[in-house]
Amino acid sequence: MTATRFDLAVIGAGPGGYVAAIRAAQLGLRCAIVEREHLGGICLNGAASRPRRCSAPPSFTPRCAMRRNLVLPPTMSASTYRVIERSRKVADRLANGVAYLMKKNDIAVIKGTARLKGEGRVGVTGTGGDALPDIEAKHIVIATGARARTLPGLEPDGRLIWTYKEAMVPQSFPGSLLIVGSGAIGIEFASFYRSLGAEVTVVELLPRILPAEDAEISDLARKAFAKRGIAIHTGTRVERLTEGPHSVTATLRASDGSTREVVAERVILAIGITGNVEDLELEALGVKLEQGHIAVDEWCGTGVPGLYAIGDVTGPPWLAHKASHEGILCVDKIAGHAGVHPLDKTAIPACTYSSPQIASVGLTEEQAGAAGYALKLGRFPYSANGKAIALGEAEGLVKTIFDARTGALLGAHIVGAEATELIQGFVIAKTLETTEAELIASIFPHPTLSEMMGESVLDAFDRALHI
């Protein structure tokens, strides 16, 4: 079969893949992208169809839910059908937007499933099972993403035991939920479903929820979730799930050996994700896999000449913005673009879209201490900020971590309203290798939530004004 030739072939059109393709086109490379499902990937298409990852405000109404694209419990009067119908329209609009960008940048979009055939060649099977012409490219970027991880005895069935896919588009609203895992995904679903009235229980094997976050922030978040009525069991594992006709009984074992049973209408498994590495013929080509993900170097290279991988398929952190950034730097490196830098994982913001929101960048206090830094810590509570009080969002904390010797910003952590927006200020500061001197010299507008960022910096150096 005759091959179609390109400078770059991208496998997967999620937030990493389609951005990589656009950047390649900008740099004058002739590019093709292969996608078997949706342009834009899970984040784009799922965001429109799943329950929005935020909690309802006190004034929440069915009409508000319909505007915000939320699936409603049966006790609410708005039509779930209309909500889902609107969500599909939003998803189609977003996917069409990506399709427009592909056309605008003269990127060849090929619908089908790709497999690597070696020597810069990609085989494609069309969505109907027919063989399409091979793609020949000097450079190939794998951006196939990841899927929910499962464990023996905790397998999803799509009916009573869900992964995030079913939880995003429920056919009916469950009155009670058990969520296994308290990372960002688990906590977001716990917060959302609780906002709409479900009884929610979260089970976490580790000693605290949000284990990747700073311990102090994690503890504050747990207290806030508990106040909202979310039951949380840490240091606990799910020993067994027993399905009944309309519910699931979970046997939980705590670290002290005691057991209890929890009955819930639905279970959501949120125990991590694993890369989509199957059927690509990776190992035959010499690509190294580590814990279900593709191992790459600082430039996203796999070690096989001309073969690269980006995004969730390469491992944590599993974030859309990380995938997009990797796509850009990978293509910049391929094209020999001046000024490209490898990814600095300490400057990647992490965001949890719950109520309260949690956001962070850089090292936690524990990590910074373990790395041998002498620390200066700053804290500023939401309760001392006028804007937060006026918004009725006076619970939360901004925490900053500095190197006591150099004044370098090592990490920043926020729990509270608009944390996921505020964190970008610290991301920029960290990327610019800012010290406390520049941050203290910066003027924060009043009245804003951002003033808390400046006050937290001041507090680290014993100069806080409003506490």
C-alpha positions in Angstrom: 0.0 0.0 0.0 1.4 3.4 -0.9 2.4 5.6 2.1 1.5 9.2 2.5 4.5 11.2 3.5 4.7 13.9 6.2 7.4 15.6 8.3 5.6 14.7 11.5 2.9 12.3 12.5 1.0 12.6 15.8 -0.9 9.7 17.2 -3.7 11.0 19.4 -5.6 14.3 19.2 -6.0 15.1 22.9 -4.7 18.4 24.4 -1.1 17.3 23.9 -1.5 15.8 20.4 -3.5 18.5 18.7 -1.4 21.3 20.2 1.8 19.5 19.0 0.3 19.3 15.5 -0.5 23.0 15.5 2.9 24.0 16.7 4.5 21.8 14.0 2.4 23.6 11.4 3.5 26.9 12.7 7.1 25.9 12.3 6.5 24.9 8.7 6.3 21.1 9.2 3.8 19.1 7.1 1.8 17.2 9.8 -0.8 14.5 10.1 -2.7 13.5 13.2 -4.4 10.1 13.8 -7.4 9.9 16.2 -9.7 7.0 16.8 -12.4 8.8 18.8 -12.7 12.6 19.4 -10.6 15.6 18.4 -9.7 17.3 21.7 -9.6 14.1 23.8 -11.3 13.4 27.1 -10.7 16.8 28.7 -12.4 18.7 25.9 -15.2 16.3 25.1 -15.7 15.1 28.6 -15.7 18.5 30.2 -18.7 19.4 28.2 -20.6 16.2 28.9 -19.7 15.4 32.5 -20.9 17.1 35.6 -19.0 20.4 35.8 -16.1 20.1 38.2 -17.2 22.7 40.7 -19.6 22.8 43.5 -22.9 24.5 43.5 -23.2 27.9 45.3 -25.8 28.5 48.0 -28.1 30.0 45.5 -27.9 27.0 43.2 -31.1 26.3 41.2 -32.2 23.9 38.4 -32.0 26.8 35.9 -28.5 27.5 37.1 -27.7 23.8 36.7 -28.9 23.9 33.1 -26.7 26.9 32.3 -23.8 25.3 33.9 -24.3 21.9 32.3 -25.0 19.9 35.4 -26.8 16.5 35.6 -29.5 16.9 38.3 -30.9 14.5 40.9 -34.4 13.2 40.3 -35.8 15.5 43.0 -35.0 18.6 40.9 -37.5 19.6 38.3 -35.2 20.4 35.3 -35.1 17.8 32.6 -32.0 15.6 32.7 -32.5 15.0 29.0 -32.3 18.7 28.2 -29.1 19.0 30.3 -27.5 16.1 28.4 -28.7 17.4 25.1 -27.1 20.8 25.8 -23.9 19.1 27.0 -23.6 17.3 23.6 -24.0 20.6 21.8 -21.2 22.1 23.9 -19.0 19.1 23.2 -19.7 19.2 19.5 -18.9 22.9 19.5 -15.6 22.4 21.2 -14.6 19.5 19.0 -15.6 21.5 15.9 -13.3 24.3 17.2 -10.4 21.9 17.2 -11.4 20.6 13.7 -11.3 24.2 12.5 -7.8 24.7 13.9 -6.7 21.5 12.1 -8.1 22.8 8.9 -6.8 26.3 9.4 -3.2 25.0 9.9 -3.5 22.5 7.0 -3.1 19.5 9.3 -4.3 16.1 7.8 -6.7 14.5 10.2 -7.0 10.7 9.8 -9.8 8.9 11.7 -8.6 5.5 12.8 -6.4 3.4 15.1 -2.6 3.7 14.6 0.1 1.2 15.1 3.9 1.7 14.7 5.5 -0.3 11.9 9.1 0.9 12.4 11.4 3.0 10.3 9.2 6.0 10.5 6.0 4.2 9.3 2.6 4.2 10.9 -0.2 1.8 9.9 -3.8 3.0 10.3 -7.0 1.0 10.6 -10.0 3.0 9.8 -13.0 3.3 12.1 -14.8 0.8 9.9 -12.0 -1.7 10.2 -10.6 -1.1 6.8 -6.8 -0.6 6.2 -5.9 3.0 5.3 -2.7 4.0 3.5 0.3 4.0 5.8 1.8 7.2 7.0 5.5 7.8 6.5 7.1 10.5 8.7 10.6 11.3 9.9 9.3 12.1 13.3 6.4 10.5 15.2 4.8 11.7 18.4 2.8 9.3 20.6 0.0 11.2 22.4 -2.4 8.4 23.1 -3.3 9.4 26.7 -4.4 7.1 29.5 -7.4 5.4 31.0 -8.6 4.6 34.5 -6.6 2.1 36.4 -8.3 -0.9 38.0 -7.3 -3.5 40.6 -8.2 -7.2 41.0 -11.5 -7.4 42.8 -12.2 -3.7 42.0 -13.2 -4.0 38.4 -15.7 -1.5 37.0 -18.9 -2.9 35.3 -20.2 0.5 34.0 -23.5 0.0 35.8 -22.9 0.0 39.6 -19.1 0.4 39.7 -17.9 3.3 37.6 -14.7 4.8 36.4 -14.6 8.6 35.7 -16.1 8.0 32.3 -19.5 6.8 33.7 -19.3 9.3 36.5 -19.1 12.1 33.9 -22.3 11.1 32.2 -24.6 9.4 34.7 -27.8 8.0 33.3 -29.5 8.7 36.6 -28.4 10.5 39.8 -27.3 8.2 42.6 -28.5 9.0 46.1 -25.3 7.6 47.6 -21.7 7.2 46.4 -18.6 5.5 47.6 -15.4 6.9 46.0 -12.3 4.9 46.1 -9.2 7.2 46.0 -8.8 10.7 47.2 -6.6 12.3 44.5 -7.8 15.2 42.5 -10.3 13.1 40.4 -11.8 11.4 43.4 -12.1 14.6 45.4 -13.6 16.5 42.5 -16.4 13.9 42.1 -16.9 13.7 45.8 -17.4 17.5 46.0 -19.6 17.7 43.0 -22.0 14.9 43.8 -22.2 16.1 47.4 -23.2 19.6 46.1 -26.2 18.0 44.5 -27.3 16.2 47.6 -25.8 12.7 47.3 -24.4 11.0 50.4 -20.7 10.6 49.7 -18.0 8.5 51.3 -14.4 8.7 50.3 -11.9 5.9 51.0 -8.1 6.5 50.8 -5.4 3.9 51.5 -2.8 6.5 52.5 -3.0 8.4 55.8 -4.5 11.6 54.3 -6.5 12.8 51.4 -4.9 14.6 48.4 -1.6 12.9 49.2 0.3 14.8 46.5 -0.6 18.1 48.2 1.1 19.9 51.1 0.0 18.1 54.3 -1.2 21.3 56.0 -3.4 22.2 52.9 -4.6 18.6 52.8 -5.7 18.7 56.4 -7.6 22.0 55.9 -9.3 20.6 52.8 -10.4 17.5 54.8 -12.0 19.6 57.5 -13.8 21.7 54.9 -15.1 18.5 53.1 -16.2 17.0 56.5 -18.2 20.2 57.2 -20.0 19.6 54.0 -21.0 16.2 55.1 -18.5 14.1 53.1 -17.5 11.0 55.1 -13.8 10.3 54.7 -11.9 7.2 55.7 -8.1 7.4 55.4 -5.6 4.6 56.1 -8.3 2.3 54.8 -8.5 -0.1 51.9 -11.5 -1.6 50.1 -11.2 -5.3 50.7 -14.3 -6.4 48.7 -17.1 -5.0 46.6 -20.3 -7.0 46.6 -22.9 -6.0 44.0 -26.6 -6.3 44.7 -29.5 -5.5 42.4 -29.3 -1.8 42.9 -26.4 -1.1 45.2 -22.9 -2.1 46.2 -21.7 -3.2 49.6 -18.1 -2.3 50.3 -16.1 -4.1 52.9 -13.5 -1.6 54.3 -10.5 -2.5 56.4 -8.8 0.2 58.5 -5.1 0.2 59.3 -5.8 -1.1 62.8 -7.4 -4.2 61.3 -11.0 -3.3 62.0 -13.6 -3.7 59.3 -16.9 -2.0 58.4 -19.4 -2.2 55.6 -20.6 0.7 53.6 -23.6 0.4 51.2 -23.8 2.8 48.3 -25.9 3.0 45.1 -22.8 3.6 43.0 -19.0 3.2 43.4 -16.5 5.4 41.6 -13.0 4.1 41.2 -10.4 6.9 41.2 -7.2 5.0 41.9 -5.1 6.5 39.2 -4.6 5.9 35.5 -2.5 3.8 33.2 -1.1 4.7 29.8 -2.8 3.7 26.5 0.3 1.7 25.3 -1.4 -1.4 23.9 -1.4 -2.4 20.2 1.2 0.2 19.3 4.0 -2.4 18.9 6.2 -0.4 21.3 8.2 -3.1 22.9 9.0 -4.6 19.5 10.6 -1.3 18.6 12.6 -1.1 21.8 10.5 1.5 23.6 10.9 1.2 27.4 7.8 1.0 29.5 7.7 1.9 33.2 4.6 1.1 35.3 2.3 1.1 32.3 3.7 4.3 30.8 6.3 5.2 28.2 9.7 6.3 29.6 11.0 9.5 27.9 13.9 11.8 28.3 13.8 15.6 29.0 12.9 16.3 25.4 10.1 13.6 25.3 12.3 11.2 23.3 11.7 7.5 23.8 15.3 6.5 22.9 14.2 5.2 19.5 15.3 7.6 16.8 12.5 9.8 15.6 9.9 8.5 18.1 8.6 10.7 20.9 5.8 10.5 23.5 4.0 13.3 25.4 1.2 13.7 27.9 -0.6 11.2 30.1 0.9 8.2 28.3 4.3 9.2 29.7 3.2 9.2 33.4 2.4 11.7 36.1 1.5 14.4 36.6 -1.6 13.6 34.5 -2.6 17.1 33.5 -3.9 18.5 30.2 -1.7 21.6 30.5 1.4 19.5 31.1 0.6 17.5 27.9 0.2 20.7 25.8 3.4 22.1 27.1 5.2 18.9 26.3 3.8 18.9 22.8 5.1 22.3 22.2 8.6 21.8 23.6 8.9 18.4 21.8 8.1 19.9 18.4 10.3 22.9 19.1 13.2 20.6 19.7 12.4 18.5 16.6 12.4 21.7 14.5 15.5 23.1 16.0 13.7 26.1 17.3 15.9 28.5 19.3 15.3 29.0 23.0 13.4 25.8 23.8 13.8 24.5 27.4 13.0 21.1 28.8 10.0 20.8 31.1 10.5 21.8 34.7 8.1 19.6 36.7 8.4 21.8 39.8 6.8 24.6 37.8 3.7 22.7 36.8 0.5 23.9 38.6 -1.7 21.2 40.1 -5.4 22.1 40.4 -8.3 20.4 42.1 -11.7 21.7 41.1 -13.7 21.1 44.2 -15.2 23.3 46.9 -13.0 24.5 48.3 -10.5 24.5 45.4 -7.0 23.4 45.9 -4.0 24.5 43.9 -0.2 24.3 44.2 3.1 24.6 42.5 6.6 23.5 43.5 7.7 21.7 46.6 5.6 20.9 49.7 6.9 21.8 53.1 7.9 18.2 53.7 9.6 17.8 50.3 11.5 21.1 50.7 12.7 20.0 54.2 13.7 16.6 53.0 15.7 18.2 50.2 17.8 20.0 52.8 16.6 23.5 52.5 16.4 25.9 55.5 12.8 27.2 55.1 10.9 30.4 55.6 7.1 29.7 55.6 4.4 32.3 55.0 0.7 31.8 55.7 -2.2 34.1 55.2 -5.9 33.1 55.9 -8.8 34.0 53.7 -10.6 35.2 56.8 -8.3 38.3 56.9 -9.0 39.3 53.3 -11.7 41.8 52.6 -12.6 40.5 49.2 -13.0 36.9 50.5 -15.2 38.1 53.3 -17.3 40.1 50.9 -17.7 37.1 48.7 -18.8 34.9 51.6 -15.7 32.7 51.0 -13.7 33.4 54.1 -12.4 29.9 54.7 -9.0 29.0 53.2 -5.3 29.6 53.3 -2.4 30.8 51.1 0.9 29.2 52.0 4.3 30.0 50.6 7.7 28.3 51.0 11.0 30.0 50.5 14.7 29.0 50.7 15.8 31.0 53.8 19.3 31.4 52.4 18.6 32.7 48.9 15.0 33.8 49.1 14.0 31.6 46.2 10.3 30.6 46.0 10.3 26.8 46.5 6.5 26.2 46.5 3.1 27.8 46.9 -0.1 26.1 48.1 -3.7 27.4 48.3 -6.9 26.1 49.5 -10.0 28.2 49.1 -12.1 30.2 46.6 -10.5 30.7 43.2 -7.3 28.9 44.2 -7.0 27.5 40.7 -6.9 31.0 39.3 -4.6 32.5 41.9 -1.9 29.9 41.6 -0.8 31.1 38.2 0.8 34.2 39.8 3.1 31.9 41.7 3.7 29.7 38.6 5.0 32.8 36.8 7.1 33.8 39.7 8.6 30.4 40.0 9.3 30.2 36.3 11.1 33.5 36.4 13.1 32.2 39.4 11.7 35.0 41.5 12.9 35.6 45.1 11.0 37.2 47.9 12.5 40.6 47.0 10.6 40.8 43.7 7.4 39.5 45.2 7.5 42.0 48.0 8.2 44.8 45.5 5.2 43.7 43.5 2.0 45.7 43.9 -1.2 43.6 44.4 -4.4 45.4 43.5 -7.0 46.1 46.2 -9.6 44.8 46.9 -8.7 41.4 45.5 -8.1 37.8 46.6 -4.6 38.2 45.1 -3.6 40.4 48.0 -3.4 37.2 50.1 -0.6 36.1 47.9 1.5 39.2 48.7 0.6 38.9 52.4 1.7 35.3 52.5 5.1 36.3 51.1 5.3 39.1 53.7 4.5 36.7 56.5 7.3 34.4 55.5 9.7 37.2 56.2 7.9 38.5 59.3 6.4 41.5 57.5 2.7 40.6 57.2 0.4 43.7 57.6 -3.1 42.4 58.1 -2.7 39.5 60.5 
